[in-house]
Amino acid sequence: MNAMTRYYENLKQVLDTAFETQAAGLETAARWFSEATLIGKNIFAFGCSHAGLLALELYYRTGGMVNINPVRAPGMNLDVDPVTMTTQMERMPGYGAIIADSQPIGAGDVALVHSVSGRNCVPIDFALRCREKGARVIALTSFAAGRASASRHSSGKHLVDVADLALDNCGCVGDGSTVIEGVPEKVGPTSTAVGSAMLNVVVARAVELIAGQGEEAPVFMSANVDGGDAHNERMLSRYRDNVFYMGHPRREELPPEQPFWGYAKADARVRRLFGCLLQAWAADTCAPRMRDRWSPEDPTVGQCSVTAFLAQDLLGGEVWGIALPDGGYHCFNAVGRMRFDLTSAQFSTRLDYGQAVLQTREAHFEKREKYERYLLLKERLMPVLKAAGETAFSEA
């Protein structure tokens, strides 16, 4: 066999091994992608130098998911000369954390990190910071390469050691797969081809899981087929809150014409609920420490937690909270793909909804006065809903 055939056979063998041994991990990764999408969370992909090619493969890609965001940073994308600088930059302690902090990564998000060796500081620090921020981290790496080399990170750990889920690309040490007589170095790396196939399998399965929930999956069409441009524009608009590569602000600011954050994607029930809440909020349902700020002209002040948990009663989903300087949380709702904050109008500054923590009513209602305010708001709201003919809420 000549070198072409040998490389092709080597590549097929690595692909077969990866799909046989990593099936369970690939399924988990797909489930995490689909879960993040269904609850309105974000997906990020990162790698250094050639490892970063897979982050680029995943975004703005025909047949790919609209809401996968590449993480790009100076010196990490073969974008500097001399290119050998990139080798040194990938070993810089702390730079990975800086890169992660530059992104709106938060609780419930998913961060994919690709590094074949898994030994350098930047991908490891990036993964560690993503986990600190509450994201689930998927590592795509070579287990064999990791075992064959010492970590360059101060912790002594490899990428595989700091991830929530590790996928093995099943490549050989050094990545080259094919021996050529008279040439000491192997040629024909497998990591890009195999890694790309593995990640596209994850995307395909994630889309299948999303569609199985009755949701329209966020998939790009080719811009070179009829209808592609219009479809892609609609997808980018629908998933705007989860797309950070289009040049718009990363933290959504409430447009003046929208009465609450998330209004654009909220369904008719959420919008009607907001209208009914305007008739139910009052000073006595406001948090006591904020009553001096409450007024009929600013009725959302101090109403966040009781409103969010009442909305959960009516609509289901989860309640999330953004940490405030006073140690409390500002609460908002996530229902399916919708994320909305019915009391956002009380803030004059932007909130970072990517930095949120899941909330429980047990923890909030340990405060008797808060629980009583919740009951009072519910008592006031139900007749308003009934009068408005909102029978969909009558069983709550």
BALOBA-1460 file (C-alpha; in Angstrom, 3 decimals):
// residues 396
<rec num="1" residu="m" x="0.000" y="0.000" z="0.000"/>
<rec num="2" residu="n" x="1.206" y="3.480" z="-0.699"/>
<rec num="3" residu="a" x="1.015" y="6.320" z="1.827"/>
<rec num="4" residu="m" x="-2.430" y="7.475" z="0.671"/>
<rec num="5" residu="t" x="-3.974" y="4.089" z="1.286"/>
<rec num="6" residu="r" x="-2.169" y="3.574" z="4.580"/>
<rec num="7" residu="y" x="-3.312" y="6.930" z="5.913"/>
<rec num="8" residu="y" x="-6.880" y="6.246" z="4.810"/>
<rec num="9" residu="e" x="-6.852" y="2.853" z="6.523"/>
<rec num="10" residu="n" x="-5.325" y="4.367" z="9.683"/>
<rec num="11" residu="l" x="-7.976" y="7.070" z="9.736"/>
<rec num="12" residu="k" x="-10.797" y="4.572" z="9.349"/>
<rec num="13" residu="q" x="-9.393" y="2.483" z="12.185"/>
<rec num="14" residu="v" x="-9.196" y="5.474" z="14.526"/>
<rec num="15" residu="l" x="-12.710" y="6.540" z="13.553"/>
<rec num="16" residu="d" x="-14.086" y="3.071" z="14.201"/>
<rec num="17" residu="t" x="-12.325" y="2.869" z="17.573"/>
<rec num="18" residu="a" x="-13.585" y="6.304" z="18.613"/>
<rec num="19" residu="f" x="-17.185" y="5.547" z="17.730"/>
<rec num="20" residu="e" x="-17.100" y="2.147" z="19.405"/>
<rec num="21" residu="t" x="-15.468" y="3.279" z="22.648"/>
<rec num="22" residu="q" x="-16.896" y="6.790" z="23.017"/>
<rec num="23" residu="a" x="-20.558" y="6.145" z="22.204"/>
<rec num="24" residu="a" x="-21.795" y="6.773" z="25.737"/>
<rec num="25" residu="g" x="-19.813" y="10.001" z="26.070"/>
<rec num="26" residu="l" x="-21.007" y="11.252" z="22.698"/>
<rec num="27" residu="e" x="-24.596" y="10.596" z="23.758"/>
<rec num="28" residu="t" x="-24.055" y="12.544" z="26.987"/>
<rec num="29" residu="a" x="-22.502" y="15.462" z="25.108"/>
<rec num="30" residu="a" x="-25.458" y="15.523" z="22.705"/>
<rec num="31" residu="r" x="-27.878" y="15.487" z="25.619"/>
<rec num="32" residu="w" x="-26.084" y="18.430" z="27.237"/>
<rec num="33" residu="f" x="-26.202" y="20.388" z="23.969"/>
<rec num="34" residu="s" x="-29.916" y="19.706" z="23.610"/>
<rec num="35" residu="e" x="-30.722" y="20.503" z="27.239"/>
<rec num="36" residu="a" x="-28.863" y="23.815" z="27.070"/>
<rec num="37" residu="t" x="-30.733" y="24.716" z="23.902"/>
<rec num="38" residu="l" x="-34.153" y="23.788" z="25.253"/>
<rec num="39" residu="i" x="-33.799" y="25.925" z="28.386"/>
<rec num="40" residu="g" x="-32.234" y="28.883" z="26.601"/>
<rec num="41" residu="k" x="-28.669" y="28.382" z="27.812"/>
<rec num="42" residu="n" x="-25.514" y="28.909" z="25.754"/>
<rec num="43" residu="i" x="-22.979" y="26.634" z="24.053"/>
<rec num="44" residu="f" x="-19.326" y="27.579" z="23.518"/>
<rec num="45" residu="a" x="-16.429" y="25.865" z="21.740"/>
<rec num="46" residu="f" x="-12.738" y="26.609" z="22.297"/>
<rec num="47" residu="g" x="-9.344" y="25.325" z="21.261"/>
<rec num="48" residu="c" x="-5.852" y="26.669" z="20.632"/>
<rec num="49" residu="s" x="-4.148" y="26.763" z="17.231"/>
<rec num="50" residu="h" x="-5.165" y="23.748" z="15.129"/>
<rec num="51" residu="a" x="-7.354" y="22.478" z="17.968"/>
<rec num="52" residu="g" x="-9.359" y="25.668" z="17.489"/>
<rec num="53" residu="l" x="-10.290" y="24.598" z="13.961"/>
<rec num="54" residu="l" x="-13.020" y="22.421" z="15.433"/>
<rec num="55" residu="a" x="-14.541" y="25.418" z="17.215"/>
<rec num="56" residu="l" x="-14.688" y="27.113" z="13.817"/>
<rec num="57" residu="e" x="-16.098" y="23.969" z="12.208"/>
<rec num="58" residu="l" x="-19.057" y="24.035" z="14.565"/>
<rec num="59" residu="y" x="-20.271" y="27.607" z="14.093"/>
<rec num="60" residu="y" x="-22.106" y="29.316" z="11.236"/>
<rec num="61" residu="r" x="-22.027" y="25.942" z="9.517"/>
<rec num="62" residu="t" x="-24.455" y="24.458" z="7.030"/>
<rec num="63" residu="g" x="-26.196" y="21.676" z="8.906"/>
<rec num="64" residu="g" x="-24.750" y="22.934" z="12.185"/>
<rec num="65" residu="m" x="-26.384" y="24.409" z="15.252"/>
<rec num="66" residu="v" x="-27.008" y="28.141" z="15.205"/>
<rec num="67" residu="n" x="-26.348" y="28.583" z="18.932"/>
<rec num="68" residu="i" x="-22.788" y="27.194" z="19.111"/>
<rec num="69" residu="n" x="-20.388" y="30.060" z="19.753"/>
<rec num="70" residu="p" x="-16.668" y="29.898" z="18.952"/>
<rec num="71" residu="v" x="-14.363" y="31.399" z="21.556"/>
<rec num="72" residu="r" x="-11.589" y="33.294" z="19.802"/>
<rec num="73" residu="a" x="-8.748" y="35.165" z="21.439"/>
<rec num="74" residu="p" x="-5.546" y="36.866" z="20.259"/>
<rec num="75" residu="g" x="-2.827" y="34.350" z="19.534"/>
<rec num="76" residu="m" x="-5.106" y="31.339" z="19.832"/>
<rec num="77" residu="n" x="-6.186" y="30.988" z="16.199"/>
<rec num="78" residu="l" x="-2.909" y="30.838" z="14.249"/>
<rec num="79" residu="d" x="-3.416" y="34.554" z="13.744"/>
<rec num="80" residu="v" x="0.020" y="35.921" z="14.671"/>
<rec num="81" residu="d" x="3.456" y="35.949" z="13.041"/>
<rec num="82" residu="p" x="5.788" y="34.356" z="13.694"/>
<rec num="83" residu="v" x="3.320" y="31.520" z="14.118"/>
<rec num="84" residu="t" x="5.627" y="29.851" z="16.634"/>
<rec num="85" residu="m" x="4.423" y="32.443" z="19.148"/>
<rec num="86" residu="t" x="1.169" y="30.506" z="19.370"/>
<rec num="87" residu="t" x="3.019" y="27.527" z="20.838"/>
<rec num="88" residu="q" x="4.395" y="29.664" z="23.657"/>
<rec num="89" residu="m" x="1.134" y="31.530" z="24.205"/>
<rec num="90" residu="e" x="-0.802" y="28.295" z="24.744"/>
<rec num="91" residu="r" x="1.479" y="27.610" z="27.707"/>
<rec num="92" residu="m" x="0.822" y="30.963" z="29.435"/>
<rec num="93" residu="p" x="-0.645" y="30.547" z="32.941"/>
<rec num="94" residu="g" x="-3.819" y="32.535" z="33.547"/>
<rec num="95" residu="y" x="-4.571" y="33.471" z="29.936"/>
<rec num="96" residu="g" x="-7.242" y="30.787" z="29.644"/>
<rec num="97" residu="a" x="-9.133" y="32.249" z="32.611"/>
<rec num="98" residu="i" x="-8.952" y="35.709" z="31.029"/>
<rec num="99" residu="i" x="-10.395" y="34.295" z="27.814"/>
<rec num="100" residu="a" x="-13.230" y="32.588" z="29.682"/>
<rec num="101" residu="d" x="-14.000" y="35.795" z="31.569"/>
<rec num="102" residu="s" x="-14.330" y="37.637" z="28.254"/>
<rec num="103" residu="q" x="-17.309" y="35.452" z="27.339"/>
<rec num="104" residu="p" x="-20.871" y="35.484" z="28.736"/>
<rec num="105" residu="i" x="-20.435" y="31.966" z="30.105"/>
<rec num="106" residu="g" x="-22.656" y="31.159" z="33.063"/>
<rec num="107" residu="a" x="-24.535" y="28.533" z="35.021"/>
<rec num="108" residu="g" x="-26.205" y="25.907" z="32.881"/>
<rec num="109" residu="d" x="-24.116" y="26.673" z="29.801"/>
<rec num="110" residu="v" x="-21.940" y="24.089" z="28.029"/>
<rec num="111" residu="a" x="-18.302" y="24.696" z="27.087"/>
<rec num="112" residu="l" x="-16.504" y="22.329" z="24.716"/>
<rec num="113" residu="v" x="-12.696" y="22.467" z="24.968"/>
<rec num="114" residu="h" x="-10.499" y="20.718" z="22.385"/>
<rec num="115" residu="s" x="-6.846" y="19.993" z="23.066"/>
<rec num="116" residu="v" x="-5.114" y="16.924" z="21.703"/>
<rec num="117" residu="s" x="-2.373" y="16.756" z="24.331"/>
<rec num="118" residu="g" x="-4.461" y="18.313" z="27.098"/>
<rec num="119" residu="r" x="-1.255" y="19.393" z="28.831"/>
<rec num="120" residu="n" x="-1.026" y="23.148" z="28.249"/>
<rec num="121" residu="c" x="-2.128" y="25.921" z="30.582"/>
<rec num="122" residu="v" x="-4.571" y="27.843" z="28.402"/>
<rec num="123" residu="p" x="-7.141" y="25.084" z="27.714"/>
<rec num="124" residu="i" x="-6.862" y="23.823" z="31.290"/>
<rec num="125" residu="d" x="-7.328" y="27.300" z="32.813"/>
<rec num="126" residu="f" x="-10.176" y="27.975" z="30.392"/>
<rec num="127" residu="a" x="-11.938" y="24.775" z="31.477"/>
<rec num="128" residu="l" x="-11.386" y="25.472" z="35.169"/>
<rec num="129" residu="r" x="-12.805" y="28.987" z="34.916"/>
<rec num="130" residu="c" x="-15.820" y="27.764" z="32.935"/>
<rec num="131" residu="r" x="-16.593" y="25.280" z="35.697"/>
<rec num="132" residu="e" x="-16.185" y="28.007" z="38.321"/>
<rec num="133" residu="k" x="-18.783" y="30.001" z="36.399"/>
<rec num="134" residu="g" x="-21.222" y="27.098" z="36.542"/>
<rec num="135" residu="a" x="-20.859" y="25.722" z="33.020"/>
<rec num="136" residu="r" x="-20.569" y="22.037" z="32.178"/>
<rec num="137" residu="v" x="-17.244" y="21.363" z="30.458"/>
<rec num="138" residu="i" x="-16.709" y="18.761" z="27.749"/>
<rec num="139" residu="a" x="-13.075" y="17.928" z="26.906"/>
<rec num="140" residu="l" x="-12.149" y="16.435" z="23.544"/>
<rec num="141" residu="t" x="-8.605" y="15.160" z="23.807"/>
<rec num="142" residu="s" x="-6.284" y="12.195" z="23.245"/>
<rec num="143" residu="f" x="-6.082" y="9.987" z="26.305"/>
<rec num="144" residu="a" x="-2.915" y="8.370" z="24.946"/>
<rec num="145" residu="a" x="-1.203" y="11.721" z="24.409"/>
<rec num="146" residu="g" x="-2.132" y="12.835" z="27.911"/>
<rec num="147" residu="r" x="-0.699" y="9.714" z="29.478"/>
<rec num="148" residu="a" x="2.532" y="10.128" z="27.533"/>
<rec num="149" residu="s" x="3.308" y="13.703" z="28.595"/>
<rec num="150" residu="a" x="3.558" y="15.639" z="31.845"/>
<rec num="151" residu="s" x="1.148" y="18.502" z="32.411"/>
<rec num="152" residu="r" x="2.478" y="22.039" z="32.021"/>
<rec num="153" residu="h" x="-0.185" y="23.342" z="34.408"/>
<rec num="154" residu="s" x="0.742" y="24.236" z="37.990"/>
<rec num="155" residu="s" x="-1.823" y="21.760" z="39.300"/>
<rec num="156" residu="g" x="-0.160" y="18.888" z="37.495"/>
<rec num="157" residu="k" x="-3.508" y="18.044" z="35.907"/>
<rec num="158" residu="h" x="-4.412" y="17.477" z="32.282"/>
<rec num="159" residu="l" x="-7.538" y="18.720" z="30.553"/>
<rec num="160" residu="v" x="-9.165" y="15.332" z="31.021"/>
<rec num="161" residu="d" x="-8.817" y="15.748" z="34.794"/>
<rec num="162" residu="v" x="-10.686" y="19.079" z="35.016"/>
<rec num="163" residu="a" x="-13.631" y="18.399" z="32.681"/>
<rec num="164" residu="d" x="-17.117" y="17.174" z="33.585"/>
<rec num="165" residu="l" x="-17.046" y="14.881" z="30.557"/>
<rec num="166" residu="a" x="-14.002" y="13.689" z="28.595"/>
<rec num="167" residu="l" x="-14.086" y="12.312" z="25.047"/>
<rec num="168" residu="d" x="-11.102" y="10.401" z="23.634"/>
<rec num="169" residu="n" x="-10.280" y="10.997" z="19.966"/>
<rec num="170" residu="c" x="-8.374" y="7.689" z="20.121"/>
<rec num="171" residu="g" x="-5.434" y="9.092" z="18.207"/>
<rec num="172" residu="c" x="-1.821" y="8.087" z="18.761"/>
<rec num="173" residu="v" x="0.844" y="10.028" z="20.614"/>
<rec num="174" residu="g" x="2.018" y="12.928" z="18.453"/>
<rec num="175" residu="d" x="-1.119" y="12.762" z="16.274"/>
<rec num="176" residu="g" x="0.692" y="11.624" z="13.116"/>
<rec num="177" residu="s" x="-0.529" y="8.164" z="12.067"/>
<rec num="178" residu="t" x="1.423" y="7.074" z="9.022"/>
<rec num="179" residu="v" x="5.028" y="5.943" z="8.677"/>
<rec num="180" residu="i" x="6.928" y="6.722" z="5.504"/>
<rec num="181" residu="e" x="10.152" y="4.871" z="4.857"/>
<rec num="182" residu="g" x="13.181" y="7.085" z="5.323"/>
<rec num="183" residu="v" x="11.224" y="9.796" z="7.147"/>
<rec num="184" residu="p" x="11.631" y="9.789" z="10.947"/>
<rec num="185" residu="e" x="8.433" y="11.753" z="11.589"/>
<rec num="186" residu="k" x="4.966" y="10.284" z="11.122"/>
<rec num="187" residu="v" x="2.581" y="12.099" z="8.772"/>
<rec num="188" residu="g" x="-1.192" y="12.121" z="8.454"/>
<rec num="189" residu="p" x="-2.619" y="13.514" z="11.703"/>
<rec num="190" residu="t" x="-6.047" y="12.167" z="12.644"/>
<rec num="191" residu="s" x="-7.241" y="14.561" z="15.339"/>
<rec num="192" residu="t" x="-8.952" y="17.098" z="13.073"/>
<rec num="193" residu="a" x="-10.776" y="14.590" z="10.884"/>
<rec num="194" residu="v" x="-11.819" y="12.323" z="13.752"/>
<rec num="195" residu="g" x="-12.632" y="15.191" z="16.109"/>
<rec num="196" residu="s" x="-14.754" y="16.874" z="13.459"/>
<rec num="197" residu="a" x="-16.688" y="13.672" z="12.850"/>
<rec num="198" residu="m" x="-17.225" y="13.111" z="16.573"/>
<rec num="199" residu="l" x="-18.525" y="16.627" z="17.132"/>
<rec num="200" residu="n" x="-20.804" y="16.560" z="14.116"/>
<rec num="201" residu="v" x="-22.245" y="13.326" z="15.502"/>
<rec num="202" residu="v" x="-22.905" y="15.190" z="18.760"/>
<rec num="203" residu="v" x="-24.628" y="17.989" z="16.843"/>
<rec num="204" residu="a" x="-26.749" y="15.583" z="14.794"/>
<rec num="205" residu="r" x="-27.908" y="13.715" z="17.883"/>
<rec num="206" residu="a" x="-28.567" y="16.947" z="19.787"/>
<rec num="207" residu="v" x="-30.767" y="18.197" z="16.956"/>
<rec num="208" residu="e" x="-32.635" y="14.883" z="17.010"/>
<rec num="209" residu="l" x="-33.232" y="15.222" z="20.752"/>
<rec num="210" residu="i" x="-34.452" y="18.821" z="20.379"/>
<rec num="211" residu="a" x="-36.834" y="17.875" z="17.582"/>
<rec num="212" residu="g" x="-38.067" y="14.979" z="19.717"/>
<rec num="213" residu="q" x="-39.284" y="17.537" z="22.248"/>
<rec num="214" residu="g" x="-41.428" y="19.190" z="19.591"/>
<rec num="215" residu="e" x="-39.115" y="22.201" z="19.265"/>
<rec num="216" residu="e" x="-37.793" y="23.677" z="16.041"/>
<rec num="217" residu="a" x="-34.082" y="22.868" z="16.098"/>
<rec num="218" residu="p" x="-31.570" y="25.684" z="15.515"/>
<rec num="219" residu="v" x="-30.009" y="24.433" z="12.261"/>
<rec num="220" residu="f" x="-28.390" y="26.490" z="9.502"/>
<rec num="221" residu="m" x="-29.228" y="25.887" z="5.856"/>
<rec num="222" residu="s" x="-26.756" y="26.439" z="3.078"/>
<rec num="223" residu="a" x="-26.820" y="30.048" z="1.936"/>
<rec num="224" residu="n" x="-26.350" y="28.715" z="-1.594"/>
<rec num="225" residu="v" x="-29.721" y="26.975" z="-1.830"/>
<rec num="226" residu="d" x="-32.982" y="28.780" z="-2.447"/>
<rec num="227" residu="g" x="-34.558" y="29.954" z="0.787"/>
<rec num="228" residu="g" x="-31.317" y="29.562" z="2.740"/>
<rec num="229" residu="d" x="-30.757" y="33.236" z="3.457"/>
<rec num="230" residu="a" x="-34.275" y="33.790" z="4.746"/>
<rec num="231" residu="h" x="-34.147" y="30.646" z="6.903"/>
<rec num="232" residu="n" x="-30.795" y="31.558" z="8.413"/>
<rec num="233" residu="e" x="-31.905" y="35.112" z="9.143"/>
<rec num="234" residu="r" x="-34.945" y="33.750" z="10.966"/>
<rec num="235" residu="m" x="-32.821" y="31.313" z="12.966"/>
<rec num="236" residu="l" x="-30.347" y="34.014" z="13.975"/>
<rec num="237" residu="s" x="-33.212" y="36.248" z="15.052"/>
<rec num="238" residu="r" x="-34.922" y="33.504" z="17.042"/>
<rec num="239" residu="y" x="-31.723" y="32.507" z="18.862"/>
<rec num="240" residu="r" x="-30.353" y="36.021" z="19.170"/>
<rec num="241" residu="d" x="-30.033" y="35.784" z="22.950"/>
<rec num="242" residu="n" x="-27.734" y="32.772" z="22.575"/>
<rec num="243" residu="v" x="-25.591" y="33.943" z="19.645"/>
<rec num="244" residu="f" x="-22.511" y="36.046" z="20.393"/>
<rec num="245" residu="y" x="-20.764" y="36.103" z="17.007"/>
<rec num="246" residu="m" x="-22.983" y="38.624" z="15.218"/>
<rec num="247" residu="g" x="-21.511" y="41.813" z="16.644"/>
<rec num="248" residu="h" x="-24.447" y="42.736" z="18.909"/>
<rec num="249" residu="p" x="-23.986" y="43.359" z="22.648"/>
<rec num="250" residu="r" x="-23.346" y="40.216" z="24.662"/>
<rec num="251" residu="r" x="-25.576" y="41.328" z="27.500"/>
<rec num="252" residu="e" x="-29.061" y="42.142" z="26.355"/>
<rec num="253" residu="e" x="-30.350" y="45.592" z="27.154"/>
<rec num="254" residu="l" x="-34.092" y="45.958" z="27.403"/>
<rec num="255" residu="p" x="-35.322" y="48.072" z="24.463"/>
<rec num="256" residu="p" x="-37.588" y="50.880" z="25.634"/>
<rec num="257" residu="e" x="-40.538" y="49.525" z="23.678"/>
<rec num="258" residu="q" x="-40.424" y="46.130" z="25.421"/>
<rec num="259" residu="p" x="-41.974" y="46.006" z="28.905"/>
<rec num="260" residu="f" x="-39.783" y="43.199" z="30.266"/>
<rec num="261" residu="w" x="-36.606" y="41.302" z="29.423"/>
<rec num="262" residu="g" x="-37.340" y="38.313" z="27.187"/>
<rec num="263" residu="y" x="-40.526" y="39.878" z="25.805"/>
<rec num="264" residu="a" x="-39.519" y="39.302" z="22.175"/>
<rec num="265" residu="k" x="-39.405" y="35.515" z="22.623"/>
<rec num="266" residu="a" x="-42.162" y="35.211" z="25.225"/>
<rec num="267" residu="d" x="-45.334" y="33.528" z="24.095"/>
<rec num="268" residu="a" x="-48.781" y="35.087" z="24.323"/>
<rec num="269" residu="r" x="-49.498" y="33.559" z="27.742"/>
<rec num="270" residu="v" x="-46.412" y="35.171" z="29.284"/>
<rec num="271" residu="r" x="-47.287" y="38.547" z="27.808"/>
<rec num="272" residu="r" x="-50.867" y="38.339" z="29.035"/>
<rec num="273" residu="l" x="-49.653" y="37.247" z="32.463"/>
<rec num="274" residu="f" x="-47.523" y="40.368" z="32.638"/>
<rec num="275" residu="g" x="-50.561" y="42.501" z="31.855"/>
<rec num="276" residu="c" x="-52.519" y="40.855" z="34.653"/>
<rec num="277" residu="l" x="-49.638" y="41.228" z="37.113"/>
<rec num="278" residu="l" x="-49.673" y="44.975" z="36.504"/>
<rec num="279" residu="q" x="-53.104" y="44.954" z="38.139"/>
<rec num="280" residu="a" x="-52.018" y="42.749" z="41.059"/>
<rec num="281" residu="w" x="-48.674" y="44.204" z="42.173"/>
<rec num="282" residu="a" x="-48.931" y="46.611" z="45.093"/>
<rec num="283" residu="a" x="-46.848" y="48.063" z="47.892"/>
<rec num="284" residu="d" x="-47.765" y="45.234" z="50.245"/>
<rec num="285" residu="t" x="-46.481" y="42.594" z="47.784"/>
<rec num="286" residu="c" x="-43.185" y="44.490" z="47.480"/>
<rec num="287" residu="a" x="-40.159" y="43.427" z="49.545"/>
<rec num="288" residu="p" x="-40.257" y="45.489" z="52.775"/>
<rec num="289" residu="r" x="-36.742" y="46.885" z="52.348"/>
<rec num="290" residu="m" x="-37.729" y="48.313" z="48.943"/>
<rec num="291" residu="r" x="-41.158" y="49.767" z="49.692"/>
<rec num="292" residu="d" x="-39.839" y="53.294" z="49.832"/>
<rec num="293" residu="r" x="-39.031" y="52.925" z="46.126"/>
<rec num="294" residu="w" x="-42.303" y="51.296" z="45.090"/>
<rec num="295" residu="s" x="-44.947" y="53.305" z="43.279"/>
<rec num="296" residu="p" x="-47.790" y="52.625" z="40.836"/>
<rec num="297" residu="e" x="-45.544" y="54.121" z="38.142"/>
<rec num="298" residu="d" x="-42.782" y="51.611" z="39.000"/>
<rec num="299" residu="p" x="-44.789" y="48.562" z="40.109"/>
<rec num="300" residu="t" x="-42.135" y="45.873" z="39.498"/>
<rec num="301" residu="v" x="-39.880" y="47.112" z="42.306"/>
<rec num="302" residu="g" x="-39.329" y="44.467" z="44.973"/>
<rec num="303" residu="q" x="-41.592" y="41.905" z="43.305"/>
<rec num="304" residu="c" x="-39.062" y="39.555" z="41.675"/>
<rec num="305" residu="s" x="-39.059" y="36.367" z="43.761"/>
<rec num="306" residu="v" x="-42.768" y="36.208" z="44.582"/>
<rec num="307" residu="t" x="-43.560" y="36.919" z="40.934"/>
<rec num="308" residu="a" x="-41.080" y="34.374" z="39.569"/>
<rec num="309" residu="f" x="-42.364" y="31.559" z="41.762"/>
<rec num="310" residu="l" x="-45.963" y="32.459" z="41.002"/>
<rec num="311" residu="a" x="-45.136" y="32.424" z="37.280"/>
<rec num="312" residu="q" x="-43.565" y="29.000" z="37.830"/>
<rec num="313" residu="d" x="-46.849" y="27.818" z="39.368"/>
<rec num="314" residu="l" x="-48.696" y="28.972" z="36.284"/>
<rec num="315" residu="l" x="-46.252" y="28.115" z="33.508"/>
<rec num="316" residu="g" x="-43.855" y="25.511" z="34.912"/>
<rec num="317" residu="g" x="-40.132" y="25.668" z="34.225"/>
<rec num="318" residu="e" x="-37.398" y="26.899" z="36.535"/>
<rec num="319" residu="v" x="-36.582" y="29.989" z="38.559"/>
<rec num="320" residu="w" x="-33.057" y="31.385" z="38.221"/>
<rec num="321" residu="g" x="-31.369" y="34.149" z="40.190"/>
<rec num="322" residu="i" x="-28.697" y="36.747" z="39.493"/>
<rec num="323" residu="a" x="-26.536" y="37.517" z="42.525"/>
<rec num="324" residu="l" x="-26.924" y="41.071" z="43.840"/>
<rec num="325" residu="p" x="-24.401" y="43.124" z="45.832"/>
<rec num="326" residu="d" x="-26.514" y="42.825" z="48.994"/>
<rec num="327" residu="g" x="-26.191" y="39.033" z="48.959"/>
<rec num="328" residu="g" x="-29.663" y="38.353" z="47.591"/>
<rec num="329" residu="y" x="-30.794" y="37.208" z="44.160"/>
<rec num="330" residu="h" x="-32.883" y="38.824" z="41.460"/>
<rec num="331" residu="c" x="-35.176" y="36.089" z="40.153"/>
<rec num="332" residu="f" x="-36.400" y="35.392" z="36.637"/>
<rec num="333" residu="n" x="-37.992" y="32.444" z="34.791"/>
<rec num="334" residu="a" x="-36.935" y="29.821" z="32.273"/>
<rec num="335" residu="v" x="-39.724" y="27.849" z="30.614"/>
<rec num="336" residu="g" x="-38.654" y="25.633" z="27.745"/>
<rec num="337" residu="r" x="-36.668" y="27.854" z="25.396"/>
<rec num="338" residu="m" x="-38.155" y="31.018" z="26.865"/>
<rec num="339" residu="r" x="-36.249" y="33.072" z="29.409"/>
<rec num="340" residu="f" x="-38.053" y="36.099" z="30.742"/>
<rec num="341" residu="d" x="-37.852" y="38.536" z="33.639"/>
<rec num="342" residu="l" x="-41.272" y="39.978" z="34.403"/>
<rec num="343" residu="t" x="-39.805" y="42.475" z="36.889"/>
<rec num="344" residu="s" x="-36.757" y="43.672" z="34.930"/>
<rec num="345" residu="a" x="-38.165" y="47.175" z="34.437"/>
<rec num="346" residu="q" x="-37.138" y="48.136" z="37.994"/>
<rec num="347" residu="f" x="-33.474" y="48.214" z="36.906"/>
<rec num="348" residu="s" x="-31.897" y="51.106" z="35.051"/>
<rec num="349" residu="t" x="-28.707" y="49.151" z="34.299"/>
<rec num="350" residu="r" x="-28.117" y="45.949" z="32.380"/>
<rec num="351" residu="l" x="-28.286" y="42.588" z="34.103"/>
<rec num="352" residu="d" x="-26.105" y="39.664" z="33.076"/>
<rec num="353" residu="y" x="-28.598" y="36.843" z="32.688"/>
<rec num="354" residu="g" x="-25.774" y="34.460" z="31.793"/>
<rec num="355" residu="q" x="-24.511" y="34.629" z="35.382"/>
<rec num="356" residu="a" x="-27.443" y="32.960" z="37.113"/>
<rec num="357" residu="v" x="-27.954" y="30.288" z="39.772"/>
<rec num="358" residu="l" x="-30.922" y="27.922" z="40.018"/>
<rec num="359" residu="q" x="-33.312" y="28.941" z="42.815"/>
<rec num="360" residu="t" x="-35.650" y="26.898" z="45.000"/>
<rec num="361" residu="r" x="-38.849" y="28.056" z="46.635"/>
<rec num="362" residu="e" x="-37.890" y="26.177" z="49.800"/>
<rec num="363" residu="a" x="-34.882" y="28.460" z="50.281"/>
<rec num="364" residu="h" x="-36.818" y="31.638" z="49.474"/>
<rec num="365" residu="f" x="-39.915" y="30.805" z="51.471"/>
<rec num="366" residu="e" x="-37.951" y="30.092" z="54.625"/>
<rec num="367" residu="k" x="-38.658" y="33.797" z="55.130"/>
<rec num="368" residu="r" x="-42.213" y="33.858" z="56.386"/>
<rec num="369" residu="e" x="-42.893" y="37.387" z="55.195"/>
<rec num="370" residu="k" x="-41.839" y="36.473" z="51.636"/>
<rec num="371" residu="y" x="-44.090" y="33.430" z="51.612"/>
<rec num="372" residu="e" x="-46.994" y="35.567" z="52.850"/>
<rec num="373" residu="r" x="-46.343" y="38.106" z="50.092"/>
<rec num="374" residu="y" x="-46.356" y="35.287" z="47.548"/>
<rec num="375" residu="l" x="-49.729" y="34.063" z="48.840"/>
<rec num="376" residu="l" x="-51.082" y="37.601" z="48.808"/>
<rec num="377" residu="l" x="-49.947" y="38.186" z="45.225"/>
<rec num="378" residu="k" x="-51.470" y="34.867" z="44.175"/>
<rec num="379" residu="e" x="-54.749" y="35.750" z="45.915"/>
<rec num="380" residu="r" x="-54.848" y="39.083" z="44.050"/>
<rec num="381" residu="l" x="-53.781" y="37.680" z="40.693"/>
<rec num="382" residu="m" x="-56.186" y="34.769" z="40.298"/>
<rec num="383" residu="p" x="-59.363" y="36.906" z="40.083"/>
<rec num="384" residu="v" x="-57.623" y="39.176" z="37.573"/>
<rec num="385" residu="l" x="-56.741" y="36.169" z="35.417"/>
<rec num="386" residu="k" x="-60.288" y="34.860" z="35.684"/>
<rec num="387" residu="a" x="-61.776" y="38.214" z="34.772"/>
<rec num="388" residu="a" x="-59.482" y="38.365" z="31.747"/>
<rec num="389" residu="g" x="-60.736" y="34.959" z="30.639"/>
<rec num="390" residu="e" x="-57.372" y="33.262" z="31.218"/>
<rec num="391" residu="t" x="-58.730" y="29.747" z="31.663"/>
<rec num="392" residu="a" x="-55.318" y="28.255" z="30.840"/>
<rec num="393" residu="f" x="-54.164" y="29.430" z="34.275"/>
<rec num="394" residu="s" x="-57.238" y="28.364" z="36.230"/>
<rec num="395" residu="e" x="-55.784" y="25.076" z="37.480"/>
<rec num="396" residu="a" x="-52.621" y="26.633" z="38.944"/>
